[in-house]
Amino acid sequence: MSYLKFAGPVLDEATIAGVAEVLRSGQLTSGPWVQRFEQDLSAFCGGRPVRALTSATAAIEVALQLCGVGPGDEVITGTQSFFTVLNMIVKAGAKPVFADCDLVTRNIDLAQVEAAITPATRAIIPTHYPGALVDMDALFALARRRRLRVIEDAALVLGSQWHKKNVGAFGDLVAFSFHPNKNVTSIEGGALVVNNAAEARRVEVLRFHGIEYQADRTRDVAFPGGKFNMPDVNARIGHQQLGRLPEFLATRRTLADRYFARFATDPPCVLPPKPATVDDDGYSWNMFCVLLPLDRLSIGRKQFRDALETRGIGTGISYEALHLCTLGRRYGGHEGQFPNCERIARETVSLPLHAGMTIADVDRVCAAVAEVIAAGKVS
């Protein structure tokens, strides 16, 4: 039986032909396809300005610079996230301040966020998950009340909606990822949604060395920028992929529905939140993560993953607890501090979910998971 990856892109012949077209054009770095991709993304985000970058990591770094975050500042973020946010906060010279998350939705706890605000707080960075989003109305009401910037880590949720609006079509700053494991890929790449033309122009400078051109076409640098401009080859792939996003989302939603219909284990796992109705389904389903009942099993998570691997099924872990990594501990992180996140970090497994899968693939995963858990059940 073929190996089933837990994530991966669907690349069609039109995409491959488009790459060859760009290579033959001789325009290999940022050019017309970057501009076109940015226009596509802007349309998707309700007309807001969008600038393409080399990764979501670059987008977070540039967003922090755009907000003026630096030494002496604090940025509040969820401890259930990828390392990107922690790394970029520290790289900016600021102090990361953590908050726990909901056990099922994995959304940041806004009550803890508000309790953590100090005079040094400059921004909040929530990480969105592919199921139910953080309460955006409450998040932005809090940000307005406390006069804080919001940088949404939306790496996982391109295509998710809040009250029928696409994530990115409202709010403050929004960072997307186009890594191969995401809903749309440019192989490597990301984007930052901003509020106005002035911020967009600032991003353009920050993503290319901080260079600004003078009237005589000489160059000057007034502040340190990076090198985060997306090549046209990547933008051409992203453009083709974005056009197929509705199709990809429909497939992912069908697969997620099948997981909910067929997933049954004894003892039971904790599943992601299920949309209450079809109309509620603004979920983008980049991942399908389950919380294993390890307290009732004789095997650990690694053994569980190994057992699926032997059956030709790949899995992932999303994510480690940021406050317990070596860097997070330098900012006061310790065991028992954020119990929901810590349990998720210990017990969650990401099961296969991508647009290249079939209903039969989901059935195969469900059967294998049920078999492994039954075999490992403590009698």
N, C-alpha and C positions, 0 to 999 in steps of 0.2 A: 504494500500500500504506500502511496506517495506521502512524502513528509508535508505536514501542514504547518506553515509558518504562523506565528501569532500576529504578525503584521507585515505589510508590504504594499507597494504601489501597483496600480494597473496602468501599464504604459502601452498605448496602441501604436499601430504603424504610422498614423498621422503625426504622432509626437516624434517618432524616430525620424521621419522624413523632414519634419520641421527643424530638428537639430542639424541635419545635413544641410538644409537650406541656409541656416545661419552660418555654419562653418564655411560654406562656399562663398558667402557674402563678403567675408573678410572683416566684418564688424564683430569682434569677439568679446570685447569688454562691454561696459554699459553703453547702450545705444537705443535705437528705435523700439526694440522689443521690451526693454525695461520700461520705457515710457508707456507703451501699449498695455503692459501688464499692470502698471500702476493705475492706468485709466480704468481697466477692468475691475480692479480691486476697489477703486473709488466708487464705481457704479454699484458694486455689491454692498458697499458700506454707506449707501444713501447719499452719495456725492461728497462725502468727507474726503479731505486730502489724505493720500496714502503714499508712502515712500518704501520702495523695496530695498532690502538689505541682505546680507549674506546669511543671516540666521535670526531666529527669535532671540538668541542671546545678545546679538548685536542690537536688536531692537530694544531690549530692556536696558542695555548699557546707554544707548543714545537717549532713551526716554528719561533716564535718571539725570543725564547731563542737561537735557531740555528743561527739566524741573529745577535745575540748579542745586541738586543734592550733592553734598560734599562733606568734608570733615566737620564733626560736631553735630551733624544731623542724624536723625533716626528715621528708619523706614520700617513699617509694620508689615509683616507678611505671614502667610500660613506655613507651618512647619511640615505639612504634607504637600510636597512639591518636588520637582526636579531641582538639581543643584544650581541651575542657571540663576535664579533670583537671588539666592544667598551669595553666590560668587560675585554678581554684579553690584550688589549693595556694598559689599566689603571693598570691591575694587574701586568704587566711587569714593571711598574713604568714610562712608557712613556706618552707623551701627544697625545691624539687623535686630528687630524685635519680633518675637514669634507669638503666634496665637494658634490654638488648637482648632480642630475641624469637627464637623458632624460625622458620626461613625458611618452613616449610610451614604449621604450625598458627597461627603468629603469636602464640603464647602467650608471656607473659613468662618469661624465663630465671630460674628460682628459684635457681640457683647464683650468678648475678650479684646477685640480690636479697640473698642472705645475705651475700655478700662486701661489699655496700654498707652494711650495717647499722653504725651508730655509736651511741654513747650518746645522741645527739640524735634518733634515729629514733623516731617515734611511731606510724606506720601504713604499711601497704602497700596500694596501689591497683592491682590487676590489671584489665586490660580483657579481658573474655571475647569470643571470636569465635564465629560461628555454627556452625563445625565442631567439632572436638575441643576440649573445654574444657581450661583449665590443670589440672594434677594437683591437685585440690582437697584430697586427703588430705595430700599433701606440703606444700601451701601452709599449711594450718591447723596442721599439725605444726610447721612453722617458726615460725608466728606464736605458737603457745603456748610454744614453747621460748624464744623471744626476747621474750615478753610484749608483743606488738604487736597493735594493732587492724588488722582487714582491712576495707576498704571495696571491695566488688566493683562495678566498673563493668560492670553487666549490661545496658546499654542495648540491646545487639544480640541478646540471647539469651533473651527471654521465651519459655518453652516448652522450652528445653534442659534436659537432665537429667544428673545424675551418680549412677551406681549406682541408677537408677530413681527418684531423687528430683528434683523440680523445682528448678532454680536459684532460690534465695530461700527454700526450705523448710528450710535449714540454714545454718550459718556464723555470720557476725557481722552486718555492715551490708551491705545489697544495694540498689543503685540501678537502677531501670528507667526506660526512656524510652517515651513514647507518641507520639512524633513521627510524621507521616504516612508516613515511610519504614520504620517499624518493623512488627513482626508484628501488633501491636495498636495502634490510634491513639485518642487523645482529641483529635485535631487538634494541640494542643500539650499537653504534660503529662508527668508523671513520678511516681515513687513511691519511698519509702524503706522497706525492711523492717528492723525493729529487733528487739531481743532481749526486751523486757519492757514492761510498762505504764508504768514510769517513763520509759524512753527515748521511748516513744510520746508521752507527755504533754509531754516536753521538745521534741519535734519540733513539736507543735501550737503551742507558744509561739514557737519559732524561726521558724516559717513565717508568723507574723502579728505582726510588729513587736516581738516579745519581751513582748507584753502579758500580764499575769496579773491576774485579777480578785480583788479583796479581798472580805472578808465583807460589806461594805456595797454591793458591786457597783461601787465605783469601781475605777479601773485603775491599775496600776503597771508600770514597766519597770525591771528590775534589770540587764539585759544587752541588747546590741543584737541585734534580730532583723531579719528581712527581710519581704518581702510576697510569699509564695509559695503562697497558698491557691488551690486549684483551684476554678473556678466549676462550678455544677451542670450547666450545658450540656455542658461537657467531660466531666464524670463520667458523664453519661447516655450519651454516645457511647462512652466507654471501657467502660461496663458492657455495652452491646450487643456491642461488639467482642470483649470477653473471652469472652463466651458462644460466639462463633464460632471461638475460637482453635484448638480441635482440628481443625476443618475447614480453617482456614488452614494449619496445620502439615502436615496430610496433603497438601494441594496443593503446598506448597513442597517437601516431600520427594519427591513424584512428579516435580516439575520438576528437582530436583537429580539424581535418578536418571537422568533423560533426558539431562542435561548429561554425566554420566559415561559414558553409553552412546554418545552421538553426538559428543562433543567429540574432534576429531582434527585436528592441525595439523602441518605440516612447514615449519620445525622445530617441535618440541613445546613447549607451554607447561607450566608447573608448576601443577597443579590443587590445590584445597584437599584436605584429607584425606578419604578416602572411608570410611564406616563398613564395618567388616570383615564384619558380618552384620546382618540386619534387627534382631536383638535389641540390637545395639550402637547403633542409630540413636536417640540422644537428642539429635540435632542439630536446631536450630530453623531453620536455613537462611534467615537474614535477608538474606544476601548470597551471591553466588557470584563470588569474586575469583580471577583467574588472573594468574600471573607471566609476562609476555611474554618471548620469547627475543630481546630487543633486540640482544644482541651478535651475532646472526646475521641481523639485518634491516637493510635500507637506510633504514628509516623509524623515526622516534621514536614515543613514546607518543602525543603530540598528533596526529601524522599518522594513527596507527592509530585513535584515537578519532574524528577528523574523517572518516575513511573510513567508519566505521560510521554516523556521523551522516548522511552523504549517502545511506546506504542505509535511513534511517529507524529507526535503532536507537540509543537513548540508552545512555550509559555513565557511570560515576562513578569517583572516586578515593578509596580508603580505605586508608591515610591518609598525610598528610605526616609526616615524622620530627620529633617534637616538639623534640628537642635541637638541630635545625638551623633552627627558626624564630627570628625575632629575639628573642623572649622567652626561648626555650630557650638561646640562645647567651649570654645574660646570666648563666646559671648554669653556664657552662663547656662548653656543647655545641660540638662541632666535627666536621668531616668525618672519616670513618674511625673514629669512636669506637664506633659500633654498626653493623657492616657488614650484618647481616641486615635490620635495620630500614631502613637507607638504601637497600638494593637494593629492598625492597618499596615504599618511597616513590617510587622512580624508575620501577619497572617494572610495578607492579600496576594492573590495571583491574577495576572491578566491572561485571559483565555483568548484563543484566536478570534479575531474579528477584523476583516478587511474586505474591500469591494471585489476581490478576486475569489471569494469563497462562495459555496453553494449551501442550500438547505441541508443536503446530505452531509456536508462537512460539520455543520452545527450538531446534527444528530450523532455523528461519530464522536465529537468532543463530549457531548452530554453523556453518552453511554460509557465512555472511557473514564470520565470523572466519577460517575456513580460506581463503577467497578472498583476503582482505586480506593475511594472512601469506604466502600463496604468492606473491602479487604483489610483496611487499616482501622476499622472501628473497634473501640475498646469494648470488650464483652462484659 
